[in-house]
Amino acid sequence: MKDKRVIFMGTPNYSVPVLNMLIENTDVIGVVTQPDKEVGRKKILTPSPIKQVAIDNNIKVLTPKKLRDSYQDILDLKPDIIITCAYGQILPEELINAVEYKVVNVHASLLPKYRGGAPIHRALINGEQEMGVTIMFTDKNLDSGDIIEKESLKVDINDTYDIVSEKMSIMGADLLKEVLPSIFDKTCKREIQNEKDVSYAPIITREDEHIDFNKTSIEVHNKIRGLSSIPGAYAILNNQNIKLFISTIENTKEGSVPGMITRITKDTIYISCKDKEIGIMKLQVPGKKPMLVRDYLNGINKEELINKRFN
């Protein structure tokens, strides 16, 4: 496959294993990724993880703000195939139809479920126990192209976004490597998606990140782990947005209103939900890095937190 000219399009860490696999097995002639973004309180202009991999491997990088207006630069590189994985922009139909082996996408769901930009987040928030990766042909609509291959993954009730994302990124790279030969010799299978089974996974909004403790403990737990650590679920305590990252479901239920801190141990803060409590073991306060609750509690009067309420 080293004779195949590949353009790779991706942006986050999730995409890195796929790009590394392609670099090892094909001729990656260019990488397309999102423009550099300002990161942190100092707003340091930072390249995407995919751009950094490309730079490290001396691969040409393109960072169009609007792909629809500037895809000719990609065509000028004369790729045989375009591979996408969590790129972040819709591809114009002219680009999809311009290359011999078309555009192949590595999508982080078992299509046709969870089409869209946040499939891992949404599946975890919804409490899915089985997730997976789909290799598919891209068409003009959102994640609706023919399926080439799928692989599933069992998900534990305490698996976070970070854990699942890492597993699925490696799975996606391995599955793509497995099917690429059949794509290039045009013998790969093509399964039309069943539109009756379609569901969507829109990008996470700020509103989605807010925790509602009037929900059940399992719903709150799923939101926390589904957004941990990116972008992070939050609730408001003492007029501060506190991000919550690691939680457990408790079987106890104190006689308190949802959102109230019922008790505190040396490493856990317990919060009342609609039915039971959840225990929080990792959080982040404004201006600080994420920390274990045991570190957060150092120097804090625990008794003053009891009966305080998260909103």
PAVEXRO-903229 format. One line per field, with one value per residue (C-alpha): residue number from 1; residue in three letters; x, y, z. Coordinates in nm, 2 decimals, m for minus. Layout:
BEGIN
num [NUM, ...]
residu [ALA, ...]
xx [X, ...]
yy [Y, ...]
zz [Z, ...]
END
This chain:
BEGIN
num [1, 2, 3, 4, 5, 6, 7, 8, 9, 10, 11, 12, 13, 14, 15, 16, 17, 18, 19, 20, 21, 22, 23, 24, 25, 26, 27, 28, 29, 30, 31, 32, 33, 34, 35, 36, 37, 38, 39, 40, 41, 42, 43, 44, 45, 46, 47, 48, 49, 50, 51, 52, 53, 54, 55, 56, 57, 58, 59, 60, 61, 62, 63, 64, 65, 66, 67, 68, 69, 70, 71, 72, 73, 74, 75, 76, 77, 78, 79, 80, 81, 82, 83, 84, 85, 86, 87, 88, 89, 90, 91, 92, 93, 94, 95, 96, 97, 98, 99, 100, 101, 102, 103, 104, 105, 106, 107, 108, 109, 110, 111, 112, 113, 114, 115, 116, 117, 118, 119, 120, 121, 122, 123, 124, 125, 126, 127, 128, 129, 130, 131, 132, 133, 134, 135, 136, 137, 138, 139, 140, 141, 142, 143, 144, 145, 146, 147, 148, 149, 150, 151, 152, 153, 154, 155, 156, 157, 158, 159, 160, 161, 162, 163, 164, 165, 166, 167, 168, 169, 170, 171, 172, 173, 174, 175, 176, 177, 178, 179, 180, 181, 182, 183, 184, 185, 186, 187, 188, 189, 190, 191, 192, 193, 194, 195, 196, 197, 198, 199, 200, 201, 202, 203, 204, 205, 206, 207, 208, 209, 210, 211, 212, 213, 214, 215, 216, 217, 218, 219, 220, 221, 222, 223, 224, 225, 226, 227, 228, 229, 230, 231, 232, 233, 234, 235, 236, 237, 238, 239, 240, 241, 242, 243, 244, 245, 246, 247, 248, 249, 250, 251, 252, 253, 254, 255, 256, 257, 258, 259, 260, 261, 262, 263, 264, 265, 266, 267, 268, 269, 270, 271, 272, 273, 274, 275, 276, 277, 278, 279, 280, 281, 282, 283, 284, 285, 286, 287, 288, 289, 290, 291, 292, 293, 294, 295, 296, 297, 298, 299, 300, 301, 302, 303, 304, 305, 306, 307, 308, 309, 310, 311]
residu [MET, LYS, ASP, LYS, ARG, VAL, ILE, PHE, MET, GLY, THR, PRO, ASN, TYR, SER, VAL, PRO, VAL, LEU, ASN, MET, LEU, ILE, GLU, ASN, THR, ASP, VAL, ILE, GLY, VAL, VAL, THR, GLN, PRO, ASP, LYS, GLU, VAL, GLY, ARG, LYS, LYS, ILE, LEU, THR, PRO, SER, PRO, ILE, LYS, GLN, VAL, ALA, ILE, ASP, ASN, ASN, ILE, LYS, VAL, LEU, THR, PRO, LYS, LYS, LEU, ARG, ASP, SER, TYR, GLN, ASP, ILE, LEU, ASP, LEU, LYS, PRO, ASP, ILE, ILE, ILE, THR, CYS, ALA, TYR, GLY, GLN, ILE, LEU, PRO, GLU, GLU, LEU, ILE, ASN, ALA, VAL, GLU, TYR, LYS, VAL, VAL, ASN, VAL, HIS, ALA, SER, LEU, LEU, PRO, LYS, TYR, ARG, GLY, GLY, ALA, PRO, ILE, HIS, ARG, ALA, LEU, ILE, ASN, GLY, GLU, GLN, GLU, MET, GLY, VAL, THR, ILE, MET, PHE, THR, ASP, LYS, ASN, LEU, ASP, SER, GLY, ASP, ILE, ILE, GLU, LYS, GLU, SER, LEU, LYS, VAL, ASP, ILE, ASN, ASP, THR, TYR, ASP, ILE, VAL, SER, GLU, LYS, MET, SER, ILE, MET, GLY, ALA, ASP, LEU, LEU, LYS, GLU, VAL, LEU, PRO, SER, ILE, PHE, ASP, LYS, THR, CYS, LYS, ARG, GLU, ILE, GLN, ASN, GLU, LYS, ASP, VAL, SER, TYR, ALA, PRO, ILE, ILE, THR, ARG, GLU, ASP, GLU, HIS, ILE, ASP, PHE, ASN, LYS, THR, SER, ILE, GLU, VAL, HIS, ASN, LYS, ILE, ARG, GLY, LEU, SER, SER, ILE, PRO, GLY, ALA, TYR, ALA, ILE, LEU, ASN, ASN, GLN, ASN, ILE, LYS, LEU, PHE, ILE, SER, THR, ILE, GLU, ASN, THR, LYS, GLU, GLY, SER, VAL, PRO, GLY, MET, ILE, THR, ARG, ILE, THR, LYS, ASP, THR, ILE, TYR, ILE, SER, CYS, LYS, ASP, LYS, GLU, ILE, GLY, ILE, MET, LYS, LEU, GLN, VAL, PRO, GLY, LYS, LYS, PRO, MET, LEU, VAL, ARG, ASP, TYR, LEU, ASN, GLY, ILE, ASN, LYS, GLU, GLU, LEU, ILE, ASN, LYS, ARG, PHE, ASN]
xx [0.00, 0.30, 0.23, m0.11, m0.11, m0.32, m0.46, m0.55, m0.80, m0.84, m0.79, m0.80, m0.59, m0.85, m0.73, m0.36, m0.34, m0.52, m0.27, 0.03, m0.10, m0.13, 0.22, 0.36, 0.16, 0.09, 0.23, 0.07, 0.13, m0.07, m0.26, m0.57, m0.66, m0.84, m0.65, m0.44, m0.64, m0.57, m0.53, m0.53, m0.55, m0.25, m0.43, m0.12, m0.17, m0.15, m0.15, m0.39, m0.25, m0.28, m0.08, 0.20, 0.22, 0.24, 0.51, 0.71, 0.70, 0.77, 0.42, 0.26, m0.02, m0.33, m0.55, m0.84, m1.09, m1.37, m1.30, m1.57, m1.40, m1.04, m1.04, m0.85, m0.53, m0.61, m0.69, m0.36, m0.18, m0.34, m0.44, m0.56, m0.78, m0.88, m0.91, m1.10, m1.13, m1.29, m1.19, m1.45, m1.59, m1.83, m1.66, m1.79, m1.93, m1.68, m1.40, m1.56, m1.61, m1.27, m1.04, m1.03, m1.09, m1.33, m1.33, m1.32, m1.42, m1.34, m1.64, m1.67, m2.00, m2.19, m2.36, m2.64, m2.65, m2.49, m2.43, m2.26, m1.97, m1.99, m2.07, m1.86, m1.98, m2.35, m2.33, m2.18, m2.42, m2.71, m2.56, m2.48, m2.32, m2.19, m2.02, m1.78, m1.62, m1.74, m1.53, m1.75, m1.76, m1.84, m2.12, m2.27, m2.49, m2.39, m2.23, m2.48, m2.25, m2.22, m2.06, m1.75, m1.69, m1.78, m1.63, m1.79, m1.66, m1.82, m1.84, m1.82, m2.05, m1.75, m1.56, m1.51, m1.48, m1.10, m1.09, m1.33, m1.19, m0.84, m0.96, m1.17, m0.90, m0.67, m0.96, m1.03, m0.67, m0.65, m0.98, m0.89, m0.56, m0.75, m0.99, m0.76, m0.64, m0.99, m1.07, m0.78, m0.86, m1.23, m1.35, m1.46, m1.82, m2.07, m2.37, m2.64, m2.74, m3.09, m3.25, m3.50, m3.22, m3.06, m2.98, m2.77, m2.49, m2.47, m2.17, m2.17, m2.30, m2.23, m2.59, m2.52, m2.23, m2.44, m2.53, m2.89, m2.90, m3.28, m3.19, m3.13, m2.79, m2.72, m2.81, m2.58, m2.30, m2.33, m2.31, m2.00, m1.81, m1.94, m1.78, m1.46, m1.22, m1.32, m1.50, m1.60, m1.94, m2.00, m2.23, m2.23, m2.13, m2.08, m2.12, m1.83, m1.84, m1.70, m1.61, m1.67, m1.47, m1.49, m1.80, m1.95, m2.31, m2.40, m2.68, m2.76, m3.01, m3.01, m3.31, m3.20, m3.28, m3.11, m2.76, m2.70, m2.37, m2.47, m2.14, m1.76, m1.49, m1.11, m1.13, m1.50, m1.78, m2.13, m2.41, m2.78, m2.96, m3.32, m3.30, m2.96, m2.63, m2.32, m1.96, m1.72, m1.35, m1.20, m1.29, m1.16, m1.22, m1.17, m0.81, m0.68, m0.59, m0.81, m0.74, m0.84, m1.10, m0.85, m0.62, m0.91, m1.01, m0.67, m0.71, m1.09, m1.33, m1.53, m1.81, m1.88, m1.94, m2.20, m2.55, m2.42, m2.60, m2.48, m2.70]
yy [0.00, 0.23, 0.33, 0.48, 0.86, 0.94, 1.27, 1.24, 1.48, 1.49, 1.71, 1.57, 1.32, 1.06, 1.08, 1.03, 0.64, 0.64, 0.89, 0.70, 0.38, 0.54, 0.69, 0.34, 0.17, 0.42, 0.73, 1.02, 1.32, 1.57, 1.63, 1.86, 1.98, 2.26, 2.59, 2.65, 2.75, 2.97, 2.74, 2.82, 3.14, 3.28, 3.20, 3.04, 2.96, 2.58, 2.34, 2.04, 1.70, 1.59, 1.89, 1.82, 1.46, 1.59, 1.84, 1.57, 1.35, 1.63, 1.60, 1.90, 2.05, 2.24, 2.43, 2.58, 2.78, 2.69, 2.37, 2.44, 2.75, 2.61, 2.24, 2.29, 2.28, 1.92, 1.82, 1.97, 1.71, 1.44, 1.19, 0.84, 0.84, 1.07, 0.93, 1.13, 1.08, 1.34, 1.63, 1.87, 2.01, 1.88, 1.78, 1.93, 1.68, 1.80, 1.68, 1.35, 1.26, 1.38, 1.09, 0.74, 0.55, 0.82, 0.94, 0.69, 0.79, 0.63, 0.71, 0.65, 0.48, 0.17, 0.34, 0.42, 0.50, 0.83, 1.01, 1.34, 1.51, 1.38, 1.01, 0.89, 1.17, 1.11, 0.73, 0.74, 1.01, 0.78, 0.49, 0.27, m0.06, m0.14, 0.11, 0.08, 0.20, 0.21, 0.23, 0.39, 0.57, 0.94, 1.09, 1.43, 1.38, 1.35, 1.01, 0.84, 0.66, 0.29, 0.09, m0.11, m0.27, m0.23, m0.35, m0.33, m0.26, m0.35, m0.05, m0.06, 0.15, 0.35, 0.40, 0.76, 0.94, 0.94, 0.56, 0.48, 0.73, 0.58, 0.22, 0.32, 0.52, 0.22, 0.00, 0.24, 0.24, m0.14, m0.19, 0.06, m0.12, m0.44, m0.32, m0.09, m0.36, m0.45, m0.08, m0.04, m0.35, m0.25, m0.57, m0.43, m0.48, m0.19, m0.20, 0.06, 0.21, 0.14, 0.48, 0.35, 0.29, 0.64, 0.85, 1.16, 1.29, 1.66, 1.86, 1.91, 2.26, 2.46, 2.38, 2.01, 2.04, 2.15, 1.89, 1.87, 1.69, 1.65, 1.37, 1.01, 0.92, 0.70, 0.99, 1.23, 0.96, 0.90, 1.27, 1.32, 1.02, 1.10, 1.44, 1.34, 1.50, 1.69, 1.93, 1.84, 1.85, 2.12, 2.24, 2.57, 2.59, 2.92, 3.10, 2.91, 2.67, 2.34, 2.07, 1.71, 1.43, 1.10, 0.98, 0.67, 0.57, 0.52, 0.31, 0.55, 0.84, 1.10, 1.31, 1.62, 1.81, 1.73, 1.89, 1.91, 1.79, 1.53, 1.41, 1.42, 1.17, 1.22, 1.16, 1.18, 1.45, 1.30, 1.48, 1.40, 1.32, 1.25, 0.89, 0.82, 0.99, 1.01, 1.04, 1.28, 1.19, 1.43, 1.79, 2.12, 2.47, 2.79, 2.88, 2.54, 2.22, 1.91, 1.75, 1.47, 1.56, 1.47, 1.74, 1.99, 1.93, 2.03, 2.35, 2.36, 2.34, 2.03, 2.11, 2.44, 2.24, 2.01, 2.11, 2.34, 2.29, 2.25, 2.42]
zz [0.00, 0.01, m0.35, m0.26, m0.22, 0.09, 0.23, 0.59, 0.75, 1.13, 1.44, 1.80, 1.98, 1.89, 1.53, 1.60, 1.60, 1.25, 1.11, 1.26, 1.10, 0.76, 0.79, 0.85, 0.57, 0.30, 0.13, 0.33, 0.11, 0.31, 0.63, 0.66, 1.01, 1.19, 1.23, 1.54, 1.85, 2.15, 2.45, 2.83, 3.02, 2.84, 2.51, 2.35, 1.98, 1.97, 1.67, 1.68, 1.78, 1.42, 1.29, 1.53, 1.41, 1.05, 1.14, 1.32, 1.01, 0.76, 0.60, 0.43, 0.64, 0.52, 0.77, 0.58, 0.79, 0.55, 0.35, 0.10, m0.02, m0.04, m0.13, m0.45, m0.26, m0.16, m0.52, m0.64, m0.43, m0.65, m0.38, m0.46, m0.14, 0.14, 0.49, 0.75, 1.13, 1.35, 1.12, 1.22, 0.89, 0.63, 0.30, m0.02, m0.27, m0.53, m0.32, m0.23, m0.60, m0.72, m0.60, m0.73, m0.41, m0.27, 0.09, 0.37, 0.72, 1.06, 1.26, 1.64, 1.66, 1.53, 1.24, 1.17, 1.55, 1.66, 1.34, 1.40, 1.58, 1.94, 1.92, 2.21, 2.44, 2.35, 2.38, 2.72, 2.84, 2.72, 2.91, 2.61, 2.71, 2.36, 2.14, 1.85, 1.53, 1.17, 0.86, 0.59, 0.26, 0.29, 0.09, 0.08, 0.39, 0.75, 0.82, 0.59, 0.35, 0.29, 0.57, 0.49, 0.83, 1.20, 1.53, 1.87, 2.22, 2.56, 2.79, 3.17, 3.38, 3.51, 3.18, 3.11, 2.77, 2.80, 2.86, 2.58, 2.33, 2.37, 2.32, 2.02, 1.85, 1.85, 1.74, 1.45, 1.33, 1.34, 1.16, 0.89, 0.83, 0.80, 0.53, 0.33, 0.09, m0.01, m0.05, m0.29, m0.49, m0.49, m0.33, 0.00, 0.10, 0.10, 0.33, 0.29, 0.62, 0.75, 0.79, 1.04, 1.29, 1.26, 1.57, 1.60, 1.82, 1.78, 1.91, 2.29, 2.39, 2.71, 2.81, 2.77, 3.01, 3.31, 3.56, 3.68, 4.02, 3.99, 3.75, 3.88, 4.01, 3.70, 3.47, 3.66, 3.67, 3.30, 3.22, 3.43, 3.28, 2.93, 2.95, 3.14, 3.08, 2.76, 2.79, 3.15, 3.32, 3.57, 3.85, 4.04, 4.40, 4.59, 4.26, 4.10, 3.81, 3.94, 3.69, 3.81, 3.65, 3.84, 4.02, 4.18, 4.24, 4.60, 4.74, 5.01, 5.01, 5.27, 5.34, 5.14, 4.83, 4.50, 4.46, 4.84, 4.98, 5.23, 5.37, 5.31, 5.36, 5.32, 4.94, 4.84, 4.84, 4.84, 4.66, 4.67, 4.34, 4.26, 4.39, 4.55, 4.60, 4.39, 4.52, 4.36, 4.37, 4.11, 4.03, 3.90, 4.04, 3.84, 3.78, 3.89, 3.72, 3.78, 4.12, 4.34, 4.60, 4.88, 4.75, 4.71, 5.07, 5.21, 5.40, 5.36, 5.65, 5.56, 5.80, 5.61, 5.29, 5.44, 5.33, 5.07, 4.74, 4.38, 4.13]
END
